[in-house]
Amino acid sequence: NTRKAGLRLDIEEKAFGRISSGNYDFVADNARQSERVYRILNEDPEIEMPPADSHLSLNEEEKAIIIKWLEQGARW
C-alpha cells in the first residue's frame, strides 16, 4: 500500500520492465540507462529516490552496489 511509482523488485520482469515514461526501471549491463539509477543519483527533491518524505536514504556505498550489480549483468 505504500509503493510509489509502481516499482516492484520482487518480480524480475517488473524490475527490468518499461515504465510509463518509456524508460526502463533497471537496465542490466548499462546502469546509466536505468531510470531508477537516474533517480537514485539525482538530488532534485521532485526526482530523487527514495523520496524525501519517506525519510529513507541510500548512502554512497549502497548506490555503488546497485550500479555495480547492474554493470555486471544484474543476475537475478
C-alpha positions, 0 to 999 in steps of 0.5 A, a space after each residue: 500500500 505504500 509503493 510509489 511509482 509502481 516499482 516492484 523488485 520482487 518480480 524480475 520482469 517488473 524490475 527490468 520492465 518499461 515504465 510509463 515514461 518509456 524508460 526502463 526501471 533497471 537496465 542490466 549491463 548499462 546502469 546509466 540507462 536505468 531510470 531508477 539509477 537516474 533517480 537514485 543519483 539525482 538530488 532534485 527533491 521532485 526526482 530523487 529516490 527514495 523520496 524525501 518524505 519517506 525519510 529513507 536514504 541510500 548512502 554512497 556505498 549502497 548506490 555503488 552496489 546497485 550500479 555495480 550489480 547492474 554493470 555486471 549483468 544484474 543476475 537475478 
